[in-house]
């Protein structure tokens, strides 16, 4: 039985869920997206995802004619129609079909495109994530507004493919010797002073929803936190490294560029924060 997707007001079998070849999301990556995790049939951090979606739209001068409640209702319908207990919902919102290829924004109002689909995937008991992943570093070749969650993900795709070719699980972006973030995640270290360290928010990284939640949990646990950029060398010599995202939550990194991180196994702080995060989703 086909999974059910949503396209501009219609719930459709996934093979019928299509958009025009003239859609600006397809032609120009003129679109934003969000991915929200589902655990125990419930949306995780939904309100924060919607707030970020609204911010992304604002930064692209892209009007969002849907309320938070309307978007939440679509998510809820997809969970119910697809009988999902654990997985994710992907949302993509584009400037729409201008019926021609033109770099300029359309002069007249056009109907924007809203697409959502659901996927069943293992989040809680993902053994690769729980046991720690292996990563490689790559040059950060992305554009200057990584804080906007657009669908322009070619650099991330190239990075992940390179990691796969190197026998690794994921990639970490580095620019001028300084770590920016993971290919689809934010990056944390436990530095030599025992502080939980992650880069501060700027145009160079995505304001991750899970990043924000983890920092809040760490503060509640009395873990020392510093929001400051760190170098590749500092990451390689850190006591712990982990990445955060909606679908991996807290993901320990045990090797980078074939070099063991810490003791070569998930660190205590990463394990602790992952457990607390999951507790809060119940």
C-alpha positions as CSV (number, residue, x, y, z in Angstrom):
1,X,0.0,0.0,0.0
2,X,1.3,3.4,-1.0
3,X,2.3,6.0,1.6
4,X,0.0,9.1,1.5
5,X,1.5,12.5,0.7
6,X,0.1,16.0,0.7
7,X,0.3,18.4,-2.3
8,X,-1.5,21.8,-2.2
9,X,-4.6,20.7,-0.3
10,X,-4.8,17.1,-1.5
11,X,-3.8,13.9,0.2
12,X,-2.5,11.6,-2.5
13,X,-0.7,8.2,-2.9
14,X,3.0,9.0,-3.2
15,X,3.1,8.0,-6.9
16,X,0.5,10.6,-7.7
17,X,2.1,13.4,-5.6
18,X,3.7,15.6,-8.3
19,X,4.4,19.3,-9.0
20,X,5.0,21.2,-12.2
21,X,8.3,21.3,-14.1
22,X,8.0,25.0,-13.8
23,X,7.9,25.0,-10.0
24,X,10.5,27.4,-8.7
25,X,11.6,25.0,-6.1
26,X,12.6,22.6,-8.9
27,X,14.2,25.2,-11.2
28,X,15.9,27.5,-8.7
29,X,15.9,25.9,-5.3
30,X,13.5,28.8,-4.5
31,X,12.1,26.9,-1.5
32,X,12.5,26.1,2.1
33,X,11.9,22.9,4.1
34,X,11.7,21.3,7.5
35,X,12.0,17.8,8.8
36,X,10.2,16.9,12.0
37,X,10.7,13.6,13.8
38,X,7.9,11.4,15.0
39,X,8.4,9.3,18.1
40,X,5.6,7.3,19.7
41,X,3.2,8.7,17.1
42,X,4.0,12.3,18.3
43,X,5.7,15.2,16.6
44,X,9.0,16.2,18.3
45,X,9.7,20.0,18.8
46,X,7.1,20.9,16.2
47,X,6.5,24.5,17.4
48,X,10.2,25.2,17.0
49,X,10.3,23.7,13.5
50,X,7.4,25.9,12.5
51,X,9.1,29.0,14.0
52,X,12.2,28.3,11.9
53,X,10.1,27.7,8.8
54,X,8.5,31.1,9.3
55,X,11.9,32.7,9.7
56,X,13.3,31.0,6.5
57,X,10.3,32.3,4.5
58,X,10.8,35.8,5.8
59,X,14.5,35.7,4.9
60,X,13.5,34.8,1.3
61,X,10.6,37.2,1.0
62,X,8.4,34.2,0.7
63,X,4.9,34.7,2.0
64,X,3.6,31.7,4.0
65,X,-0.3,31.7,3.8
66,X,-0.8,28.9,6.3
67,X,-1.1,29.2,10.1
68,X,0.9,27.0,12.5
69,X,-2.3,25.1,13.4
70,X,-3.1,24.4,9.7
71,X,0.4,23.0,9.1
72,X,0.2,21.0,12.3
73,X,-3.1,19.5,11.2
74,X,-1.6,18.3,7.9
75,X,1.3,16.7,9.9
76,X,-1.3,15.0,12.2
77,X,-3.3,13.7,9.2
78,X,-0.2,12.2,7.6
79,X,0.8,10.4,10.8
80,X,-2.7,9.0,11.1
81,X,-3.2,8.1,7.4
82,X,0.2,6.4,7.2
83,X,-0.1,4.8,10.6
84,X,3.4,6.1,11.7
85,X,4.7,5.4,15.2
86,X,8.3,6.4,14.5
87,X,9.7,8.3,11.5
88,X,9.7,11.7,10.0
89,X,7.6,14.2,8.1
90,X,9.3,16.3,5.4
91,X,7.8,19.7,4.5
92,X,8.7,21.7,1.4
93,X,7.3,25.1,0.6
94,X,8.2,26.8,-2.7
95,X,7.4,30.1,-4.4
96,X,5.2,28.1,-6.8
97,X,4.7,27.6,-10.5
98,X,5.3,30.7,-12.5
99,X,4.6,28.8,-15.8
100,X,7.9,29.9,-17.2
101,X,11.6,29.9,-16.3
102,X,12.6,33.4,-15.2
103,X,15.1,34.2,-12.5
104,X,13.1,37.2,-11.3
105,X,10.4,36.7,-8.7
106,X,6.9,36.6,-10.5
107,X,5.3,40.0,-10.9
108,X,1.9,38.7,-10.3
109,X,0.7,36.6,-7.4
110,X,1.1,32.9,-8.0
111,X,0.0,30.0,-5.8
112,X,2.9,28.7,-3.7
113,X,3.5,25.0,-3.5
114,X,3.2,23.1,-0.2
115,X,4.3,19.5,-0.2
116,X,4.6,17.1,2.7
117,X,5.4,13.4,2.9
118,X,6.0,10.9,5.6
119,X,8.7,8.2,6.0
120,X,8.9,5.4,8.6
121,X,12.4,5.2,10.0
122,X,14.1,3.9,13.1
123,X,15.1,6.9,15.3
124,X,15.2,5.6,18.9
125,X,17.0,2.3,18.4
126,X,19.2,3.2,15.5
127,X,22.3,1.1,16.4
128,X,24.7,3.0,14.1
129,X,23.8,6.2,15.9
130,X,23.8,4.7,19.4
131,X,27.2,3.0,18.8
132,X,28.7,6.1,17.2
133,X,29.5,7.0,13.7
134,X,32.7,7.6,11.6
135,X,33.1,10.9,9.8
136,X,35.4,12.6,7.4
137,X,36.0,16.3,7.0
138,X,35.4,18.2,3.8
139,X,35.8,21.8,2.6
140,X,32.7,23.9,3.3
141,X,31.8,25.2,-0.2
142,X,28.2,26.2,0.6
143,X,26.7,29.7,0.1
144,X,26.9,32.5,2.6
145,X,23.4,32.0,4.2
146,X,23.5,28.6,5.7
147,X,21.2,29.8,8.5
148,X,18.3,29.7,6.0
149,X,16.9,26.1,5.6
150,X,16.6,26.1,1.8
151,X,16.4,23.0,-0.4
152,X,19.8,23.9,-2.1
153,X,21.5,20.9,-0.7
154,X,24.0,19.9,-3.5
155,X,27.0,20.6,-1.3
156,X,25.6,18.5,1.5
157,X,24.9,15.7,-1.0
158,X,28.4,15.8,-2.4
159,X,29.8,15.7,1.1
160,X,27.8,12.7,2.1
161,X,28.7,10.9,-1.1
162,X,32.4,11.6,-0.4
163,X,32.0,10.2,3.1
164,X,30.5,7.1,1.7
165,X,33.3,6.6,-0.8
166,X,35.8,6.9,2.1
167,X,34.0,4.2,4.1
168,X,32.6,6.8,6.6
169,X,29.0,7.5,7.7
170,X,28.9,11.3,7.4
171,X,30.9,14.4,6.7
172,X,31.8,17.5,8.7
173,X,32.3,20.8,7.0
174,X,35.5,22.8,7.7
175,X,36.3,26.3,6.4
176,X,39.8,27.8,6.8
177,X,40.6,25.3,9.5
178,X,37.5,26.0,11.5
179,X,34.7,23.5,11.9
180,X,31.3,24.9,10.8
181,X,28.8,22.0,11.1
182,X,27.9,18.5,9.9
183,X,26.6,17.9,6.4
184,X,23.1,17.9,7.8
185,X,23.6,18.5,11.5
186,X,25.2,20.8,14.1
187,X,28.5,19.7,15.6
188,X,29.5,19.6,19.3
189,X,32.7,18.7,21.2
190,X,33.5,18.2,24.8
191,X,36.8,20.1,24.9
192,X,39.9,19.5,27.0
193,X,38.4,21.6,29.8
194,X,35.3,19.4,30.0
195,X,33.1,22.1,28.5
196,X,30.4,21.3,26.0
197,X,31.3,23.5,23.1
198,X,29.5,24.3,19.9
199,X,29.7,27.2,17.4
200,X,27.6,30.2,18.1
201,X,24.7,31.1,15.7
202,X,25.6,33.1,12.6
203,X,24.9,33.0,8.9
204,X,27.4,30.2,8.6
205,X,25.4,27.5,10.4
206,X,21.8,26.4,10.6
207,X,20.0,27.3,13.9
208,X,19.3,23.6,14.6
209,X,16.2,22.7,16.6
210,X,17.8,19.7,18.2
211,X,20.9,21.9,18.9
212,X,18.7,24.3,20.8
213,X,17.0,21.6,22.8
214,X,20.4,19.9,23.7
215,X,21.9,23.2,24.9
216,X,18.8,23.7,27.1
217,X,19.1,20.1,28.5
218,X,22.8,20.5,29.1
219,X,22.2,23.7,31.0
220,X,19.5,22.0,33.2
221,X,22.1,19.2,33.9
222,X,24.7,21.7,35.1
223,X,27.0,21.0,32.2
224,X,29.4,23.8,31.4
225,X,28.6,25.3,28.0
226,X,30.6,27.5,25.6
227,X,29.3,28.8,22.3
228,X,32.5,29.3,20.4
229,X,34.0,28.1,17.1
230,X,36.6,25.4,17.3
231,X,39.3,24.3,15.0
232,X,39.7,21.0,13.2
233,X,42.7,20.2,15.6
234,X,40.5,21.0,18.6
235,X,37.9,18.6,17.3
236,X,40.3,15.8,16.6
237,X,41.8,16.1,20.1
238,X,38.4,16.6,21.9
239,X,37.2,14.2,24.7
240,X,34.0,13.7,22.8
241,X,32.4,14.8,19.5
242,X,28.7,14.4,18.6
243,X,26.3,15.8,16.1
244,X,22.6,16.8,16.5
245,X,19.7,16.7,14.1
246,X,16.0,16.0,14.1
247,X,16.4,12.4,12.9
248,X,19.5,11.3,14.7
249,X,18.9,13.4,17.9
250,X,22.3,13.2,19.6
251,X,24.7,11.2,17.5
252,X,28.2,10.4,18.9
253,X,31.2,10.5,16.5
254,X,33.9,8.0,17.4
255,X,36.3,8.5,14.5
256,X,37.1,11.4,12.2
257,X,39.4,11.0,9.2
258,X,40.3,7.5,10.5
259,X,41.5,9.0,13.8
260,X,39.9,7.8,17.1
261,X,38.0,10.4,19.1
262,X,38.5,10.1,22.9
263,X,38.3,6.5,23.7
264,X,36.9,5.6,20.4
265,X,33.4,5.0,21.8
266,X,30.3,7.2,22.6
267,X,31.2,9.5,25.4
268,X,29.3,9.9,28.7
269,X,27.9,13.4,28.0
270,X,26.6,12.4,24.5
271,X,25.0,9.3,26.0
272,X,23.5,11.2,28.9
273,X,22.0,14.0,26.7
274,X,20.6,11.5,24.2
275,X,18.9,9.6,27.0
276,X,17.4,12.7,28.5
277,X,16.3,14.0,25.1
278,X,14.4,10.7,24.5
279,X,12.9,10.8,28.0
280,X,11.4,14.2,27.2
281,X,9.8,12.9,24.0
282,X,7.6,10.5,25.9
